[in-house]
């Protein structure tokens, strides 16, 4: 029997499910959530630049400390995006790519998700940059930040873009394995602070940093902004997300995730493959309908058609699809893993603690699953359950 653990194959499966979910969202929703994410990144970019470049003595006497200040301020924008379910182009490049590589969505799904979120991010970034300019809070140090962004060669900016999004996507993938908001915040902060402190290139952040510098008087042309920075940074971000993160993790964990998926399907005779696939499309391992950034909650969902009424899952990916179809407090409810399959009529109820673990009324975990049907119980094989993977 598999242990109740955060196996990396489960995390990868959750990332694939999140990518498939992103690719199937309506275009207008992706665009709106892209604008929201653009504003998050723009707010933190403005804050970091305004504070860090208001310390000229620190930059002159201790430039490393000034870079550290810049890095430590910046990450909250990505934290806001992750925790609110907004759509950020740079992380989408990796997450939707895993779904494409796993055959869950076509390549056009990646193009749709990344293309529309990119435009939405641009709109949100320029909106906040314009508002900060109108507010009159941009000081003489802001143009220096923008000039630093366009001072590198095209090739250097491209490579910096690869490195930046490599760290961004690793941060968001780690957040997908975390079970609560505090943990997600803690794992996001270090890699994002690192890429900012090292002066790497994040295309969405640059959509704000360079425009506010231009508004504040930096001698930068539109061509220098777009051709000299935005295009190479964007292309580098794509390579970093698709190749360095999605490709690497697909090669490392796709086979394990599929093996666990087949095992889970084989050991869950109470639901058909059609039922499991249906829940994979509609739920994708996310709790409480919160999109890719849910948490460990098992609040009941409205009644669904069919014999099984599913409550939200506690894990991601193919195993989440299994748990989505099985776990719940329902007329014919099933709890997977360290619990029983049962019906509510039997009077044997389960609850979930803050870690997403299932217990009966006596607070005991059960190693085997069983099915209650018409008062008759039948045994089923134990099924591997991991804590929820969200993203």
N, C-alpha and C positions, 0 to 999 in steps of 0.2 A: 504493500500500500504506500502510495506517495505521501510524503510529509506535507503538512499544512505550511506552505512556505512561499516566499516570493521568488520563485524560480525565474531566471532571466527569460526563458522561453515564454512564460506567461506574460511578462512585461512586454516582450516583443509582440506577442499576439494581441495585447491591448493596444499597442501602437498601430498595428495593422487595422484593427477595428476602428480606432479613432480616425485613421486616414480614410477609410472607406466612408465613414460618417461625414467627414468634411467634404469628400468628393461628391456626395449625393445631396448636399444642401442646395436649396434654391439659389440661383445667382443673386437675387436681390438681398437675400439674407447674408450671403458671403460678403457682398459689397458693403452692407451696413455694418456688419461686424468687423470688416476690414477698416472702415473709417474709425470705428471705436478703438481698435488696436493702434491705428496710426496716431490717434490723440494721446493714448497712453505713452507710447514711445516718444512722442514729441514733448510731452510734459516733462518726462524725466531727462530728455536731452537738453531742454532749455534750462532746467534746474541745475544740471551738472555743469553746463558751460558757464552759466551766469555766476555760479559760486566759484568754480575752480579757476576761471580766468579773471576773477576779481581779486586774486591773490598774486599779484606780479612779483612781490618779494619772494614768496614761496617758490614760484616757478624759477626764479633766478638762482636762489640759494639752494633749493632742494627740489629739483624737478621731479625726482622719483616720488616724493611725498605728494606733490601736486597731482601727478598722474593717479596715485592711489586714491586721493580725495575724489577725483573725477570718476574713477571706477566704482568706488563704494556708494556713490550717490545714484548712479545710473540704473542698477538692476530692478528697482521697484516697478519700472514700466513694464518689463516682461512678467513680473509677478502679477501685476494687475491684469495683463492679458490672459495669463494662464488661469487665474482664479475666477475670471468673469466669462470665460468661454469665447473671447474675441478671436478674430482670425488674423494671424500674423503671417505674412508671406514667407519669411525666412524659415520658420518652423514647419510651415505647410510643405515646403519643398521636400523635407525628409519624411514626414508622416504620411502624406498622400503617396509618395514614391514607394513606401513599403507596401501599401495596399495594391499598387500597380504591379510591383514585383511578385506579390503573392497571388495575383490573378483575381483580386476582389473587385477592382474597377479598371476600366480601360485607360489608356494614356490620355485620352481627352478629358477624363476626370481630373487628372493632375493639372493639365493646362487650364481647365476652368477654375479650379480652386486657387491655384497659384496666380493666374493672370488677374482674376477679379479681386482677390485679396490684395494684390500689389497695387492696383489702381485705387482701391479703397484706402489702403495705407497712405498712398500719396496724397489723396484728398484730405485725410485727417491731419497729416503732417503739415501740409501747407496752410490749413485752416488755423492750427495752433500757432504756427510761425507768424502768420498775419496778425493774429490777435495779440501776441506778445509785442510785435512791432507797434501796433496801435496803442498798447498799454504804456509804452515809453519806458520799459524796464531793461532794455538792451543797452549795455554800457560799452565803453571803448575796447574792452578786452574780448568781446564776442567776435569781432572780425578776425582776430588771430586764430581762433578755433577753426573758422571756415577756411582761412588761407592754408592752414596746416593740412586740411583734408584734400586740397587740390594741388599740393606741392609734390606728391609722389608721381612716378611714371605710371603709364597705363598698366604695365605688367606688374609693378609692385602693388598697385591697388587691387588688381585681380587676385593675386596671391593672398593679400591681406583679407580679401573678401572670403576666400576659401577658409582661412583659419578662423575668422570671426564666426561664420555660421556653423562651422564644426563645433565650436564651443556652445553656441546658442542651442543647437539641436540636441547636444548631449545634455545640456541643462534641462530642456523641456522633457527629454526622455527620462531623466532621473526624477523629474517632478511627476511623471506619469506613474512611476513606481511608488511614490509616496502616498500615504493613506490619509493625510489631513492637511489643512491649509498651512499650519506651522511648518510641517516637514517639507512641503512643496517650496515654501519661501526659503527655507534654509539651504536646500540643495540647489536652488536656482542662483542664489547670490554669488557664490565663489566663481563659477566659470564666466558669468557675465561681467563681474568686476574685473576678472583677469583679461578678457578681450578688450575691454575699454582701456584699462591701464596700459596695455601693451600697444595701444594705438592702431588696432585692427579696424577693418572697414565693414560696417553694417549698413546696408543700403537704405533701410528704412530710417535709421537714426540720421543718416546723412541728408535725408529729405527735409529735415528740420534744421540741422546744424548749419548747413551751407546757406539755405535761404535766410535764416536770421542774421548770419554774418553779412550777407548781401544787403539786407535791410539796414544793417548798422553801418554800412559804408565800405565793406570789403570790395576790393577791385577784382571782382570775379564775373566773367561773362557767363551767359546761359550755356554756351558751348563747353566752357571749361567745367561747369557744374555737371552737365548731362553726359558729354562724351568723355571728359577727363576723369570723372569720378563715379557717377551714378551707374553708367553702363558696365564698366569693369567690376565695380563692387557687386552689382546685381548678378552678373555672370559667375563671379567667384562664390557668392552666396549659394547659387544653385549647385555648383560643383561640390561645395562643402556639405550641403544638406543631402543631395542625392547620392553622391559617390562615397564620401567619407563616413557618413552616418547611416543612411538607409541601406546602401549597398553592403557595407561592412556587416551591419547587424543582420541583414537578410541572409548573407552567406553563413553567418555564425549560428543563427537560431531558427531559421525558417524550418529546417528539417525537424528539429525538436518540437516546435510548435505544432506542426502537422501531425507528428506522431502522437502527441498528447491529445490533439483534436480527434484523431481516429480512435484512440483508446476511450476517450470520453463518450463518443458516439456509440461505440460497441458496448459499453457498459451502462448505457442508459436506454433500456428497451422500452421504457414507458413513453418516450417521445420519438416521433419519426424524424428522419433527416429534414423533411420539409418544415416541420415545426422548429427545429434547431436553426435552420437557415433563415426562416422568417424572423426569428428573434435576433439573429446576427445582423440582419439588415436594419431592423427597426430600433434595436436597443444598443448593440455594440458595446456592451459592458459598462454603460454609464448609469450612475445612480440618480434617482429622483428627477429624471428628465433634464439634467443640467448640462447636456452636451458633453464635450470631451473633458470637462473639468469638474467631475462630481466628487463625492466623498463617501465615507463608509456609513451609509444610512440605508435602512431597509423599509422605509415607509411604504405602505400598501399603495398599489396602483389601481386605477379604475378597472372594473370587471371587463375581461376580454372575451371575445367569441371563442368557443371551443371548450374542451373539457378541462383545460388548465388555465388558471388565472395566475399570472406571474407577477411577483413583486420584483423590485430592482435587484440587479445582480451585485455580487461582492467581489468580482474579479473581472479581468479584461480578456478580450480576444476570444478564440474558440471556446475556451473554458468558461468565459463569461456567457457566451451564447448558450452553453449547456445549462449554466446556473440560472440564466434568465428564464429559460424555459421550464426549469424545475423548481427553483426556490420560491416560496411564498406562503402567505397565510390565505388560503383559498378553500373552495369547496372540495377540490381535489388536489390539494397543495402537495408539493414535493420539496424536500430540503436535501441538498446534495452534500456528500462528503461526510463530515463528522456529525451526522444527524440522521433522522429517520425520514422516509417518505411516508406521508400520512394523509388522511382526510380530516377536515375540521370536525366532522361528525364523531370521530373517534374520541374527541375530548382531550387529545394529547397535543398540546400547543408548544410552539417554539418561539424563542425571541432571539434578538441579535444584540450583542454588546457593542461597545464603541470600536472594537477591532474588526467588526464584521463577522465574528465567530457565532455559530448557531448553537443554542442550548435548549434543552427541554425545560419544563417547569421546575425540575429538580436541579438545574444548573449543570447537568452532566453532558459530555460529548459522547456521541455514539459512533463507533468505527465503521459500522455497516449501514447500508441503506435498505429500506424495505418499503413495500407498496401496500397501501390499504385500499382495497377495492371491494365494496359490498361487505365490509367487515372481515374479509379474508386478507391476510398478509402474505406477501411473497418476498423473498430475499432478492436483492440485486447486488452486484459487485460494488465495492467502495469506489468512489470516484474522486480523483485529485481535485482539491479545492485550494486556491491561493487567495490571499487577501486581494482586495480590489485593485486592479490596475486601471488608472484613469488617465485620460489624455485625449 
